[in-house]
Amino acid sequence: MITRRKKKVPLYPAYITVILYDSSEEVSKKYSMADGKEGGFFQVDDDHLNFVIGIKSNNGVIAITHECEHIKNRIMYAIGYETNQLNDEPDAYLVGWIAGFITDVLYKHKEKRHE
């Protein structure tokens, strides 16, 4: 089963599409960026601020955090923001929002699977 959700990132000119899947084979048939062996994937789709991330549903916080870091870095780079170690609140809020979005999709995916 595959669950897909797209959302605009608040305050930034970016969109994130989350794809949660149970089987690597099913996602590799439907999405060309997956090779069927991964537990997660990341791609910048079409333009540089339209992100697609995929996470296999049995992967947890490590995969989610890994993909959040990719997106956060790409957004910050695209808007010209340089990370400041003495004031990393913008980074922390963005990563938190992305992780929350992915986690919400994961919970809905698992609920749908048990219906």
C-alpha positions as CSV (number, residue, x, y, z in Angstrom):
1,M,0.0,0.0,0.0
2,I,1.2,3.5,-0.8
3,T,0.1,6.7,0.9
4,R,1.0,10.1,-0.7
5,R,0.4,13.6,0.6
6,K,1.6,17.0,-0.6
7,K,1.8,20.2,1.4
8,K,3.2,23.7,1.1
9,V,5.9,24.5,3.7
10,P,4.8,27.5,5.8
11,L,6.9,30.6,5.5
12,Y,9.0,29.1,2.7
13,P,8.4,28.9,-1.1
14,A,8.6,25.1,-1.1
15,Y,6.4,22.0,-1.4
16,I,6.9,18.6,0.1
17,T,5.4,15.4,-1.1
18,V,5.6,12.5,1.3
19,I,5.2,8.9,0.0
20,L,4.9,6.1,2.6
21,Y,5.0,2.6,1.3
22,D,5.0,-0.9,2.6
23,S,6.9,-2.7,-0.2
24,S,9.9,-1.4,-2.0
25,E,8.8,-3.3,-5.1
26,E,5.4,-1.5,-5.2
27,V,7.0,2.0,-5.0
28,S,9.7,1.3,-7.5
29,K,7.0,0.3,-10.1
30,K,5.1,3.6,-9.5
31,Y,7.9,6.1,-8.9
32,S,11.0,6.2,-11.1
33,M,13.2,7.6,-8.3
34,A,13.0,4.4,-6.3
35,D,15.1,1.4,-7.1
36,G,13.2,-1.2,-5.1
37,K,16.0,-1.7,-2.5
38,E,15.8,1.5,-0.5
39,G,14.2,2.2,2.9
40,G,13.8,5.8,1.9
41,F,14.5,8.2,-0.9
42,F,14.8,11.9,-1.6
43,Q,14.4,13.8,-4.8
44,V,14.0,17.4,-5.9
45,D,11.2,17.2,-8.4
46,D,11.0,19.5,-11.5
47,D,12.1,22.8,-9.9
48,H,14.5,23.2,-6.9
49,L,11.8,23.7,-4.3
50,N,9.4,20.8,-4.9
51,F,10.7,17.9,-2.8
52,V,9.6,14.3,-2.9
53,I,10.5,12.0,0.0
54,G,9.7,8.3,0.3
55,I,9.9,6.3,3.5
56,K,9.2,2.6,3.9
57,S,6.5,2.3,6.5
58,N,8.5,-0.1,8.8
59,N,11.3,2.5,9.1
60,G,11.1,4.9,11.9
61,V,12.5,8.1,13.3
62,I,16.0,7.5,11.9
63,A,14.7,7.5,8.3
64,I,12.4,10.4,9.0
65,T,15.2,12.5,10.5
66,H,17.5,11.7,7.7
67,E,15.1,12.9,5.0
68,C,14.2,16.0,7.1
69,E,17.8,17.1,7.1
70,H,18.0,16.8,3.3
71,I,15.0,19.0,2.8
72,K,15.9,21.6,5.5
73,N,19.4,22.0,3.9
74,R,18.0,22.4,0.4
75,I,15.4,25.0,1.5
76,M,17.9,27.0,3.4
77,Y,20.3,27.0,0.5
78,A,17.6,28.0,-1.9
79,I,16.7,31.1,0.1
80,G,20.3,32.0,0.8
81,Y,20.2,31.4,4.5
82,E,23.5,30.5,6.2
83,T,23.3,28.3,9.3
84,N,24.2,30.2,12.4
85,Q,25.3,27.9,15.3
86,L,24.5,30.6,17.8
87,N,20.9,31.1,16.5
88,D,19.7,27.8,14.9
89,E,16.0,28.4,15.7
90,P,15.0,28.7,12.0
91,D,16.6,25.4,11.3
92,A,15.0,23.7,14.4
93,Y,11.5,25.0,13.6
94,L,11.7,23.9,10.0
95,V,13.0,20.4,10.8
96,G,10.3,20.1,13.5
97,W,7.6,21.1,11.0
98,I,8.9,18.7,8.4
99,A,9.2,15.8,10.9
100,G,5.6,16.5,12.2
101,F,4.2,16.4,8.6
102,I,6.0,13.1,7.8
103,T,4.9,11.6,11.1
104,D,1.3,12.6,10.6
105,V,1.4,10.9,7.1
106,L,3.0,7.8,8.7
107,Y,0.3,7.5,11.3
108,K,-2.5,7.9,8.7
109,H,-0.8,5.3,6.5
110,K,-0.7,2.8,9.4
111,E,-4.3,3.5,10.3
112,K,-5.4,3.0,6.7
113,R,-3.5,-0.3,6.6
114,H,-5.5,-1.6,9.6
115,E,-8.9,-0.7,8.3
